[in-house]
Amino acid sequence: MRLPPRNPDEILRARGADSRPAGRFEPYRTEREDDGWDIPEEQALLRTEVTQERARSIIARNSSPDIPFDRSINPYRGCEHGCIYCFARPSHAYLGLSPGLDFETRIVAKPNAPELLEAEIGRRGYAVAPIAFGTNTDPYQPVEARLGIMRSCLQVLHDWNHPLSLVTRGATVMRDADLLGAMAAKGQAMVCISLTTLDADLARQMEPRAPAPSTRLRMIRVLSDVGVPVRVMVAPIIPVLTEHELERIMQAARDAGASAAGMIPIRLPLEVAPLFRDWLERHHPGKAAHVMARIQAMRGGRDNDPRFGSRMRGEGPEADLLHQRFRLARKRLGLQRESEVLDCSRFAPPPRAGDQLSLF
């Protein structure tokens, strides 16, 4: 027989999802069954499994009209932060893994990313343009503190004078303030810090293994103190749960040293929608219907609107009001600095041992 909904005491600790729904490409579905032993199917605390992938290439290209970059790198697949709303969850289905718990507990690392990066930017005819990191999964998720793949990629870009931008909510970015500061001094680096809420309890529910809001504000301070331009990304904005915090988040980020701000209403593509609905029913059952109704009001009556132009912005009166509030707060707080124009003019191979130095 099917198991009844889990008792709140059985909810997995320090995880966003509570199940492993099959990905959209899987031919079979599984359901939890009671085998009569009265033993929980999952242990309350799951360990993260990290496997290594020898990638064949590392720079991904895109031509999406609503994304401000044409190339990106993601050193990891999956993300241990476990943010329940993460739009990247469906990408785990391409690995034959669940966008639910597998996305948070079965991480794939690309240890050869730095050497691939150097080989690709060193090819004859390579046209330099800023590389974006953190566009799918966080390059500074917990495992980075041990593996250092992102730091090695940064070192390559630093040595080649190659510009980059990155989006993160991972505290390990502070470890790399030295490299980021050195690159920023040459106009070659900018960082976006994602900050969803200032409510530590809510953050713990939504983003169970991501740094606390206070830590993210400290990340902004540490980076801005070494000259790195920092943009706060108030994303995703969730109706009912976090939308009322918009101006307060922007104020706190400005006080911490942010020089610019951005925002994106919540997106629920593919498998993310049922996972998010399940999370709402577990943590905020009295608000679940209202939250989803408000999301759908910004997404043409659906859980998600994948169309270019509206997927990042939303549409309708609800979305318009949200953007109006954002624009007013951005102007009042002086966070109107446009996207940093990164300097590509210094790009060149680093000097090698035995190279003859120029006299001029």
Summary of the structure (lengths in Angstrom):
residues: 360
radius of gyration: 21.3
end to end distance: 80.5
largest distance: 81.6
contacts: 1122
relative contact order: 0.13
helix: 35%
strand: 13%
